[in-house]
Amino acid sequence: MSETPPENPDFDSMARDIAEVPAVEVIVTVAVNLMSAAAVKLGLTEEGDKYKDLDEARKLVTALAGLLDASATEISSFHAAPLRDGLKSLQLAFREASIVPDEPGQGPGEKYTGPIYG
């Protein structure tokens, strides 16, 4: 039995769709996805420790902090404030979940946010 090859995505249609989305929405969507993934890797979901992986969480939190730092002047405080609050919550959760906590200023994303204290 032969398999039919997967259809090629319609890149022109995809480009038109993304062209209609304001940059702020793209940035916020990416930030929310990073936050969600970090929460899973920190074991903060209903599944708890099933998907917990602090090494992966560190990468995601750092990427989120970098994105928010780089886009701070591009998105309004209306969008940035709740994202920063979420980032801080993730950083505190990381510190709490770590067996050996990082020194202040050395935790995930703290090179962008400065030291996070509980």
C-alpha positions as CSV (number, residue, x, y, z in Angstrom):
1,M,0.0,0.0,0.0
2,S,1.5,3.3,-1.0
3,E,1.2,6.4,1.2
4,T,0.2,9.6,-0.3
5,P,2.8,12.3,0.3
6,P,1.8,15.0,2.8
7,E,0.3,18.1,1.1
8,N,2.6,21.0,0.9
9,P,1.5,23.9,3.1
10,D,0.2,26.9,1.3
11,F,3.0,29.3,2.3
12,D,1.4,32.2,0.5
13,S,-1.8,31.8,2.5
14,M,0.2,31.4,5.7
15,A,2.2,34.6,5.0
16,R,-1.0,36.5,4.3
17,D,-2.5,35.2,7.6
18,I,0.5,36.2,9.7
19,A,0.7,39.6,7.9
20,E,-2.6,40.5,9.3
21,V,-1.5,40.0,12.9
22,P,0.0,43.0,14.7
23,A,3.5,42.5,16.0
24,V,2.4,43.0,19.6
25,E,0.0,40.1,19.3
26,V,2.8,37.9,18.0
27,I,5.2,38.9,20.8
28,V,2.5,38.3,23.5
29,T,1.5,35.0,22.0
30,V,5.1,33.8,22.0
31,A,5.6,35.0,25.5
32,V,2.5,33.2,26.7
33,N,3.6,30.0,25.0
34,L,7.0,30.3,26.7
35,M,5.3,30.9,30.1
36,S,3.0,27.9,29.6
37,A,5.9,25.6,28.6
38,A,8.0,26.8,31.6
39,A,5.1,26.2,34.0
40,V,4.9,22.6,32.7
41,K,8.6,22.1,33.0
42,L,8.5,23.5,36.6
43,G,5.9,20.9,37.5
44,L,3.2,23.6,38.1
45,T,0.4,21.8,36.2
46,E,-2.1,19.2,37.3
47,E,0.3,16.5,36.2
48,G,2.8,17.9,38.7
49,D,6.2,16.3,38.5
50,K,5.4,14.1,35.5
51,Y,7.0,16.6,33.1
52,K,9.2,18.4,35.5
53,D,12.6,19.3,34.1
54,L,14.4,22.2,35.7
55,D,17.1,22.3,33.0
56,E,14.5,22.8,30.3
57,A,12.6,25.3,32.6
58,R,15.7,27.4,33.0
59,K,16.0,27.7,29.2
60,L,12.4,28.7,28.8
61,V,12.4,31.2,31.6
62,T,15.6,32.8,30.3
63,A,14.2,33.0,26.8
64,L,11.0,34.6,28.1
65,A,13.1,37.2,30.1
66,G,15.1,38.0,27.0
67,L,12.0,38.4,24.9
68,L,10.4,40.7,27.4
69,D,13.6,42.7,27.8
70,A,14.1,43.1,24.1
71,S,10.5,44.0,23.4
72,A,9.9,46.3,26.4
73,T,9.9,49.4,24.3
74,E,7.8,47.8,21.6
75,I,4.8,46.6,23.6
76,S,2.7,48.8,25.9
77,S,2.8,48.5,29.7
78,F,-0.8,47.1,29.3
79,H,0.8,44.0,27.7
80,A,4.1,44.1,29.4
81,A,3.0,44.3,33.1
82,P,1.2,41.0,33.3
83,L,3.9,39.3,31.4
84,R,6.5,40.6,33.8
85,D,4.4,39.4,36.7
86,G,4.2,36.0,35.2
87,L,7.9,35.9,34.6
88,K,8.7,36.8,38.2
89,S,6.3,34.1,39.4
90,L,8.1,31.6,37.2
91,Q,11.5,32.7,38.4
92,L,10.3,32.4,42.1
93,A,8.9,29.0,41.3
94,F,12.2,27.9,39.8
95,R,14.1,29.1,42.9
96,E,11.7,27.2,45.1
97,A,11.9,24.0,43.0
98,S,15.7,24.0,42.9
99,I,17.5,21.7,45.4
100,V,20.4,24.1,45.4
101,P,19.1,27.6,44.7
102,D,21.1,29.9,42.4
103,E,22.8,32.9,43.9
104,P,20.7,36.1,43.6
105,G,21.2,37.4,40.0
106,Q,22.2,34.0,38.7
107,G,18.8,32.4,38.3
108,P,17.0,31.9,35.0
109,G,16.5,35.2,33.2
110,E,18.0,37.3,36.0
111,K,20.7,38.7,33.7
112,Y,17.7,40.5,32.1
113,T,15.5,41.2,35.1
114,G,18.0,41.7,37.9
115,P,18.0,39.6,41.0
116,I,14.6,38.1,42.1
117,Y,13.9,37.8,45.8
118,G,11.0,35.9,47.4
